[in-house]
Amino acid sequence: MRALADIPGPQGMLAMQRINLRIINPLFVLLFLGTPVCCLVLAFVAIQSLDSPGSLTTLLGAACYLIGPFGITMLKNVPLNNRLAAAELSDTDTVWADYQIRWQRWNHIRTWIGIVSMALLAAGMQRFG
């Protein structure tokens, strides 16, 4: 995003609109939707075995992923991307700056929650799995 912010607004906005179009492909969809399904399965198994070592850590890691990387993406970043997709280049001054601030904020939050999620899942699965 910082690189896109360094170029003139209309070009940065157009580039991000193109990125958002290109990212939707079968592999991305499989990974994007498959990971929360795996986390739901892990959470279900962990709940069924709460007395097992690592099960609570696994459950917390799965929940963090579902709230952070997946939840924030669906509730915050996707709507921002949709708003950007609907914008005209003539709206650059009003849309692009706001988009960058909000998108980066939520991206940083989901990234940090994702890191916590990975650490919890790794620690939990080492003991639980």
Backbone as JSON Lines, residues from 0, in Angstrom:
{"i":0,"aa":"M","n":[0.82,-1.19,0.0],"ca":[0.0,0.0,0.0],"c":[0.87,1.25,0.0]}
{"i":1,"aa":"R","n":[1.99,1.2,0.67],"ca":[2.85,2.39,0.68],"c":[3.36,2.69,-0.72]}
{"i":2,"aa":"A","n":[3.66,1.65,-1.48],"ca":[4.12,1.86,-2.86],"c":[3.0,2.46,-3.7]}
{"i":3,"aa":"L","n":[1.78,2.0,-3.5],"ca":[0.65,2.56,-4.24],"c":[0.39,4.01,-3.83]}
{"i":4,"aa":"A","n":[0.66,4.33,-2.57],"ca":[0.47,5.7,-2.09],"c":[1.53,6.64,-2.67]}
{"i":5,"aa":"D","n":[2.66,6.08,-3.09],"ca":[3.74,6.91,-3.64],"c":[3.48,7.38,-5.06]}
{"i":6,"aa":"I","n":[2.55,6.74,-5.75],"ca":[2.27,7.14,-7.13],"c":[1.03,8.03,-7.15]}
{"i":7,"aa":"P","n":[0.83,8.78,-8.2],"ca":[-0.35,9.66,-8.25],"c":[-1.64,8.91,-7.94]}
{"i":8,"aa":"G","n":[-2.56,9.58,-7.24],"ca":[-3.8,8.99,-6.76],"c":[-4.56,8.16,-7.75]}
{"i":9,"aa":"P","n":[-4.88,8.69,-8.93],"ca":[-5.66,7.88,-9.87],"c":[-4.96,6.59,-10.28]}
{"i":10,"aa":"Q","n":[-3.63,6.63,-10.45],"ca":[-2.9,5.42,-10.82],"c":[-2.85,4.42,-9.66]}
{"i":11,"aa":"G","n":[-2.67,4.93,-8.45],"ca":[-2.66,4.05,-7.29],"c":[-4.01,3.38,-7.08]}
{"i":12,"aa":"M","n":[-5.06,4.16,-7.23],"ca":[-6.41,3.63,-7.07],"c":[-6.71,2.61,-8.15]}
{"i":13,"aa":"L","n":[-6.36,2.9,-9.38],"ca":[-6.58,1.97,-10.48],"c":[-5.79,0.69,-10.28]}
{"i":14,"aa":"A","n":[-4.55,0.81,-9.81],"ca":[-3.73,-0.38,-9.56],"c":[-4.37,-1.27,-8.49]}
{"i":15,"aa":"M","n":[-4.88,-0.66,-7.42],"ca":[-5.51,-1.45,-6.36],"c":[-6.8,-2.08,-6.85]}
{"i":16,"aa":"Q","n":[-7.54,-1.37,-7.67],"ca":[-8.75,-1.95,-8.24],"c":[-8.4,-3.19,-9.07]}
{"i":17,"aa":"R","n":[-7.32,-3.13,-9.83],"ca":[-6.88,-4.26,-10.65],"c":[-6.38,-5.41,-9.77]}
{"i":18,"aa":"I","n":[-5.65,-5.08,-8.71],"ca":[-5.18,-6.12,-7.79],"c":[-6.37,-6.86,-7.2]}
{"i":19,"aa":"N","n":[-7.38,-6.12,-6.77],"ca":[-8.56,-6.74,-6.17],"c":[-9.31,-7.62,-7.16]}
{"i":20,"aa":"L","n":[-9.26,-7.29,-8.44],"ca":[-9.88,-8.14,-9.45],"c":[-9.06,-9.41,-9.69]}
{"i":21,"aa":"R","n":[-7.76,-9.26,-9.77],"ca":[-6.87,-10.39,-10.09],"c":[-6.75,-11.4,-8.97]}
{"i":22,"aa":"I","n":[-6.9,-10.94,-7.73],"ca":[-6.69,-11.85,-6.6],"c":[-7.75,-12.94,-6.54]}
{"i":23,"aa":"I","n":[-8.92,-12.67,-7.07],"ca":[-9.99,-13.66,-7.02],"c":[-9.74,-14.7,-8.12]}
{"i":24,"aa":"N","n":[-9.16,-15.81,-7.71],"ca":[-8.87,-16.92,-8.62],"c":[-9.1,-18.22,-7.85]}
{"i":25,"aa":"P","n":[-9.17,-19.35,-8.53],"ca":[-9.5,-20.61,-7.84],"c":[-8.58,-20.96,-6.67]}
{"i":26,"aa":"L","n":[-7.28,-20.75,-6.83],"ca":[-6.36,-21.09,-5.75],"c":[-6.6,-20.19,-4.54]}
{"i":27,"aa":"F","n":[-6.75,-18.89,-4.78],"ca":[-7.01,-17.97,-3.69],"c":[-8.31,-18.34,-2.96]}
{"i":28,"aa":"V","n":[-9.36,-18.6,-3.71],"ca":[-10.65,-18.94,-3.11],"c":[-10.53,-20.23,-2.29]}
{"i":29,"aa":"L","n":[-9.83,-21.22,-2.83],"ca":[-9.63,-22.48,-2.1],"c":[-8.92,-22.23,-0.77]}
{"i":30,"aa":"L","n":[-7.83,-21.48,-0.79],"ca":[-7.08,-21.21,0.43],"c":[-7.86,-20.29,1.37]}
{"i":31,"aa":"F","n":[-8.5,-19.26,0.8],"ca":[-9.21,-18.3,1.63],"c":[-10.41,-18.93,2.34]}
{"i":32,"aa":"L","n":[-11.12,-19.8,1.65],"ca":[-12.29,-20.44,2.27],"c":[-11.92,-21.76,2.96]}
{"i":33,"aa":"G","n":[-10.86,-22.4,2.49],"ca":[-10.45,-23.67,3.09],"c":[-9.84,-23.51,4.47]}
{"i":34,"aa":"T","n":[-9.11,-22.45,4.68],"ca":[-8.48,-22.24,5.99],"c":[-9.49,-22.07,7.11]}
{"i":35,"aa":"P","n":[-10.54,-21.25,6.94],"ca":[-11.53,-21.17,8.02],"c":[-12.27,-22.48,8.23]}
{"i":36,"aa":"V","n":[-12.48,-23.25,7.17],"ca":[-13.12,-24.56,7.34],"c":[-12.22,-25.45,8.2]}
{"i":37,"aa":"C","n":[-10.94,-25.45,7.91],"ca":[-9.99,-26.23,8.72],"c":[-10.01,-25.75,10.18]}
{"i":38,"aa":"C","n":[-10.07,-24.43,10.37],"ca":[-10.11,-23.89,11.73],"c":[-11.4,-24.29,12.44]}
{"i":39,"aa":"L","n":[-12.5,-24.32,11.72],"ca":[-13.76,-24.77,12.33],"c":[-13.67,-26.24,12.75]}
{"i":40,"aa":"V","n":[-13.06,-27.05,11.9],"ca":[-12.88,-28.47,12.24],"c":[-11.98,-28.61,13.46]}
{"i":41,"aa":"L","n":[-10.87,-27.88,13.46],"ca":[-9.96,-27.91,14.62],"c":[-10.68,-27.46,15.88]}
{"i":42,"aa":"A","n":[-11.46,-26.4,15.78],"ca":[-12.19,-25.9,16.95],"c":[-13.17,-26.95,17.45]}
{"i":43,"aa":"F","n":[-13.89,-27.58,16.55],"ca":[-14.85,-28.61,16.92],"c":[-14.15,-29.77,17.64]}
{"i":44,"aa":"V","n":[-13.05,-30.24,17.06],"ca":[-12.31,-31.35,17.67],"c":[-11.74,-30.93,19.01]}
{"i":45,"aa":"A","n":[-11.23,-29.71,19.1],"ca":[-10.67,-29.23,20.37],"c":[-11.74,-29.14,21.45]}
{"i":46,"aa":"I","n":[-12.93,-28.67,21.07],"ca":[-14.03,-28.58,22.04],"c":[-14.42,-29.97,22.54]}
{"i":47,"aa":"Q","n":[-14.38,-30.95,21.65],"ca":[-14.73,-32.32,22.02],"c":[-13.69,-32.94,22.95]}
{"i":48,"aa":"S","n":[-12.49,-32.35,22.97],"ca":[-11.38,-32.92,23.75],"c":[-10.74,-31.88,24.65]}
{"i":49,"aa":"L","n":[-11.54,-31.06,25.3],"ca":[-10.98,-29.95,26.09],"c":[-10.04,-30.4,27.21]}
{"i":50,"aa":"D","n":[-10.15,-31.64,27.64],"ca":[-9.27,-32.12,28.69],"c":[-7.9,-32.56,28.15]}
{"i":51,"aa":"S","n":[-7.74,-32.62,26.84],"ca":[-6.47,-33.03,26.24],"c":[-5.49,-31.86,26.23]}
{"i":52,"aa":"P","n":[-4.19,-32.17,26.43],"ca":[-3.19,-31.11,26.38],"c":[-3.2,-30.41,25.01]}
{"i":53,"aa":"G","n":[-3.15,-29.12,25.03],"ca":[-3.09,-28.34,23.8],"c":[-4.43,-28.04,23.17]}
{"i":54,"aa":"S","n":[-5.5,-28.65,23.67],"ca":[-6.79,-28.45,23.02],"c":[-7.28,-27.01,23.18]}
{"i":55,"aa":"L","n":[-7.12,-26.43,24.34],"ca":[-7.57,-25.05,24.56],"c":[-6.75,-24.08,23.72]}
{"i":56,"aa":"T","n":[-5.45,-24.32,23.63],"ca":[-4.58,-23.47,22.82],"c":[-4.96,-23.59,21.34]}
{"i":57,"aa":"T","n":[-5.26,-24.79,20.9],"ca":[-5.7,-25.01,19.53],"c":[-7.02,-24.29,19.27]}
{"i":58,"aa":"L","n":[-7.94,-24.4,20.21],"ca":[-9.23,-23.73,20.1],"c":[-9.05,-22.21,20.01]}
{"i":59,"aa":"L","n":[-8.2,-21.66,20.86],"ca":[-7.94,-20.21,20.83],"c":[-7.29,-19.79,19.52]}
{"i":60,"aa":"G","n":[-6.37,-20.6,19.02],"ca":[-5.73,-20.28,17.74],"c":[-6.72,-20.28,16.59]}
{"i":61,"aa":"A","n":[-7.6,-21.27,16.58],"ca":[-8.62,-21.34,15.53],"c":[-9.57,-20.15,15.63]}
{"i":62,"aa":"A","n":[-9.97,-19.81,16.85],"ca":[-10.86,-18.66,17.05],"c":[-10.19,-17.37,16.62]}
{"i":63,"aa":"C","n":[-8.92,-17.21,16.95],"ca":[-8.19,-16.01,16.53],"c":[-8.16,-15.9,15.01]}
{"i":64,"aa":"Y","n":[-7.94,-17.01,14.32],"ca":[-7.92,-16.96,12.86],"c":[-9.3,-16.55,12.33]}
{"i":65,"aa":"L","n":[-10.33,-17.16,12.87],"ca":[-11.68,-16.87,12.38],"c":[-12.09,-15.42,12.64]}
{"i":66,"aa":"I","n":[-11.65,-14.87,13.77],"ca":[-11.95,-13.48,14.1],"c":[-11.04,-12.53,13.33]}
{"i":67,"aa":"G","n":[-9.76,-12.85,13.29],"ca":[-8.77,-11.95,12.7],"c":[-8.68,-12.02,11.2]}
{"i":68,"aa":"P","n":[-7.78,-12.84,10.67],"ca":[-7.59,-12.84,9.22],"c":[-8.87,-13.07,8.42]}
{"i":69,"aa":"F","n":[-9.7,-14.0,8.83],"ca":[-10.92,-14.26,8.06],"c":[-12.01,-13.24,8.36]}
{"i":70,"aa":"G","n":[-12.32,-13.06,9.64],"ca":[-13.41,-12.17,10.02],"c":[-13.19,-10.73,9.61]}
{"i":71,"aa":"I","n":[-12.01,-10.22,9.9],"ca":[-11.71,-8.83,9.53],"c":[-11.71,-8.66,8.02]}
{"i":72,"aa":"T","n":[-11.18,-9.63,7.31],"ca":[-11.21,-9.55,5.85],"c":[-12.64,-9.43,5.35]}
{"i":73,"aa":"M","n":[-13.51,-10.3,5.85],"ca":[-14.89,-10.31,5.37],"c":[-15.68,-9.08,5.82]}
{"i":74,"aa":"L","n":[-15.46,-8.65,7.05],"ca":[-16.27,-7.56,7.61],"c":[-15.71,-6.17,7.33]}
{"i":75,"aa":"K","n":[-14.42,-6.07,7.09],"ca":[-13.81,-4.75,6.91],"c":[-13.16,-4.57,5.54]}
{"i":76,"aa":"N","n":[-12.19,-5.45,5.21],"ca":[-11.42,-5.24,3.99],"c":[-12.23,-5.48,2.72]}
{"i":77,"aa":"V","n":[-13.05,-6.52,2.68],"ca":[-13.86,-6.76,1.49],"c":[-14.83,-5.61,1.22]}
{"i":78,"aa":"P","n":[-15.55,-5.11,2.23],"ca":[-16.4,-3.95,1.94],"c":[-15.62,-2.73,1.45]}
{"i":79,"aa":"L","n":[-14.43,-2.53,2.0],"ca":[-13.6,-1.43,1.51],"c":[-13.21,-1.67,0.05]}
{"i":80,"aa":"N","n":[-12.85,-2.91,-0.27],"ca":[-12.49,-3.24,-1.65],"c":[-13.68,-3.05,-2.59]}
{"i":81,"aa":"N","n":[-14.87,-3.44,-2.13],"ca":[-16.07,-3.26,-2.95],"c":[-16.38,-1.79,-3.18]}
{"i":82,"aa":"R","n":[-16.21,-1.0,-2.14],"ca":[-16.43,0.45,-2.28],"c":[-15.43,1.04,-3.27]}
{"i":83,"aa":"L","n":[-14.19,0.58,-3.18],"ca":[-13.17,1.07,-4.11],"c":[-13.5,0.63,-5.53]}
{"i":84,"aa":"A","n":[-13.95,-0.59,-5.7],"ca":[-14.29,-1.11,-7.02],"c":[-15.4,-0.3,-7.67]}
{"i":85,"aa":"A","n":[-16.33,0.18,-6.87],"ca":[-17.46,0.94,-7.4],"c":[-17.12,2.4,-7.67]}
{"i":86,"aa":"A","n":[-15.98,2.84,-7.16],"ca":[-15.59,4.24,-7.31],"c":[-15.06,4.53,-8.71]}
{"i":87,"aa":"E","n":[-15.3,5.72,-9.14],"ca":[-14.76,6.21,-10.41],"c":[-13.44,6.92,-10.13]}
{"i":88,"aa":"L","n":[-12.57,6.95,-11.13],"ca":[-11.31,7.65,-10.94],"c":[-11.52,9.12,-10.61]}
{"i":89,"aa":"S","n":[-12.64,9.67,-11.0],"ca":[-12.94,11.06,-10.65],"c":[-13.19,11.22,-9.14]}
{"i":90,"aa":"D","n":[-13.42,10.1,-8.44],"ca":[-13.63,10.13,-6.99],"c":[-12.34,9.93,-6.2]}
{"i":91,"aa":"T","n":[-11.23,9.91,-6.89],"ca":[-9.95,9.58,-6.25],"c":[-9.69,10.42,-5.01]}
{"i":92,"aa":"D","n":[-9.9,11.71,-5.1],"ca":[-9.57,12.58,-3.96],"c":[-10.34,12.22,-2.7]}
{"i":93,"aa":"T","n":[-11.57,11.81,-2.84],"ca":[-12.37,11.5,-1.66],"c":[-12.27,10.03,-1.24]}
{"i":94,"aa":"V","n":[-12.12,9.14,-2.19],"ca":[-12.16,7.7,-1.9],"c":[-10.79,7.12,-1.57]}
{"i":95,"aa":"W","n":[-9.78,7.45,-2.35],"ca":[-8.49,6.78,-2.28],"c":[-7.77,6.99,-0.95]}
{"i":96,"aa":"A","n":[-7.71,8.21,-0.47],"ca":[-7.01,8.46,0.8],"c":[-7.7,7.75,1.96]}
{"i":97,"aa":"D","n":[-9.02,7.83,2.01],"ca":[-9.78,7.15,3.06],"c":[-9.58,5.64,2.98]}
{"i":98,"aa":"Y","n":[-9.62,5.1,1.76],"ca":[-9.44,3.67,1.55],"c":[-8.08,3.23,2.1]}
{"i":99,"aa":"Q","n":[-7.03,3.94,1.75],"ca":[-5.69,3.55,2.18],"c":[-5.57,3.52,3.7]}
{"i":100,"aa":"I","n":[-6.08,4.53,4.35],"ca":[-5.99,4.61,5.81],"c":[-6.74,3.45,6.46]}
{"i":101,"aa":"R","n":[-7.99,3.27,6.05],"ca":[-8.81,2.22,6.66],"c":[-8.31,0.83,6.31]}
{"i":102,"aa":"W","n":[-7.95,0.6,5.04],"ca":[-7.51,-0.73,4.61],"c":[-6.23,-1.12,5.34]}
{"i":103,"aa":"Q","n":[-5.29,-0.18,5.43],"ca":[-4.03,-0.49,6.11],"c":[-4.26,-0.75,7.6]}
{"i":104,"aa":"R","n":[-5.12,0.04,8.22],"ca":[-5.41,-0.16,9.65],"c":[-5.91,-1.58,9.88]}
{"i":105,"aa":"W","n":[-6.94,-1.98,9.13],"ca":[-7.51,-3.31,9.31],"c":[-6.54,-4.4,8.87]}
{"i":106,"aa":"N","n":[-5.73,-4.12,7.87],"ca":[-4.74,-5.1,7.43],"c":[-3.71,-5.36,8.53]}
{"i":107,"aa":"H","n":[-3.27,-4.3,9.2],"ca":[-2.3,-4.48,10.29],"c":[-2.93,-5.27,11.43]}
{"i":108,"aa":"I","n":[-4.16,-4.96,11.77],"ca":[-4.83,-5.67,12.87],"c":[-5.0,-7.15,12.53]}
{"i":109,"aa":"R","n":[-5.48,-7.44,11.31],"ca":[-5.67,-8.85,10.96],"c":[-4.34,-9.59,10.86]}
{"i":110,"aa":"T","n":[-3.29,-8.9,10.45],"ca":[-1.97,-9.52,10.38],"c":[-1.48,-9.91,11.78]}
{"i":111,"aa":"W","n":[-1.59,-9.0,12.73],"ca":[-1.13,-9.3,14.09],"c":[-1.97,-10.41,14.73]}
{"i":112,"aa":"I","n":[-3.28,-10.36,14.52],"ca":[-4.11,-11.44,15.06],"c":[-3.76,-12.76,14.36]}
{"i":113,"aa":"G","n":[-3.43,-12.7,13.07],"ca":[-3.01,-13.9,12.34],"c":[-1.72,-14.48,12.89]}
{"i":114,"aa":"I","n":[-0.79,-13.63,13.27],"ca":[0.46,-14.09,13.86],"c":[0.18,-14.79,15.19]}
{"i":115,"aa":"V","n":[-0.66,-14.18,16.01],"ca":[-1.04,-14.8,17.29],"c":[-1.73,-16.14,17.02]}
{"i":116,"aa":"S","n":[-2.61,-16.15,16.03],"ca":[-3.32,-17.38,15.67],"c":[-2.34,-18.49,15.28]}
{"i":117,"aa":"M","n":[-1.39,-18.17,14.43],"ca":[-0.42,-19.18,13.99],"c":[0.39,-19.7,15.17]}
{"i":118,"aa":"A","n":[0.81,-18.81,16.06],"ca":[1.59,-19.24,17.23],"c":[0.76,-20.15,18.13]}
{"i":119,"aa":"L","n":[-0.49,-19.76,18.37],"ca":[-1.35,-20.6,19.21],"c":[-1.64,-21.94,18.55]}
{"i":120,"aa":"L","n":[-1.94,-21.93,17.26],"ca":[-2.19,-23.19,16.57],"c":[-0.96,-24.09,16.57]}
{"i":121,"aa":"A","n":[0.19,-23.52,16.32],"ca":[1.42,-24.32,16.32],"c":[1.69,-24.92,17.71]}
{"i":122,"aa":"A","n":[1.55,-24.1,18.73],"ca":[1.78,-24.59,20.09],"c":[0.71,-25.63,20.47]}
{"i":123,"aa":"G","n":[-0.52,-25.33,20.16],"ca":[-1.6,-26.25,20.52],"c":[-1.52,-27.56,19.79]}
{"i":124,"aa":"M","n":[-1.27,-27.49,18.5],"ca":[-1.22,-28.71,17.7],"c":[-0.02,-29.57,18.06]}
{"i":125,"aa":"Q","n":[1.05,-28.95,18.49],"ca":[2.22,-29.71,18.91],"c":[1.86,-30.6,20.11]}
{"i":126,"aa":"R","n":[1.05,-30.09,20.99],"ca":[0.67,-30.86,22.18],"c":[-0.6,-31.67,21.96]}
{"i":127,"aa":"F","n":[-1.52,-31.13,21.17],"ca":[-2.84,-31.72,20.98],"c":[-2.82,-32.76,19.88]}
{"i":128,"aa":"G","n":[-2.19,-32.4,18.76],"ca":[-2.22,-33.27,17.58],"c":[-1.29,-34.38,17.74]}
